[in-house]
Amino acid sequence: SSGAAACLMFGILVFKESTCSPSVSWVHGFERPVVLFELFVLVTFFTGLIFSGGQNEVAAWNAISSGFWAQWFWVGVVFIGMITP
């Protein structure tokens, strides 16, 4: 989804593509299912880590709840990578 957003921004800024053009609409239509797939993959990944137990479970909870990696996950992956584009 970030790549699609970057392509859209590049096309609009560099090639002066209209924001209402059919090609921009096509990319938006393609981008929405990709974001949903990314969300599915993230949920599946963390579910697998949590259900595997041990240090994997601890790492998963640390990555999504508190600490240094939680900030990177929520700001970098979720906000910048999925919501902002």
C-alpha angles and dihedrals in degrees: 000000000000090000092051090050091049091050091050093049091047092049094047096045102036103031095032091234115179115249088227096052122123092244092056090048090050092053091048090051090051094045099058097062089045091057090050090050091050089052091050091050092050093049091047092048095051093042090054092049093048095047093047089066130201119064091346090063092047091050092050094051091046091050094053105029115035145350137045097315093048089062091050091048098049098037100033106032103027105029103031098028102040113014103036098053 
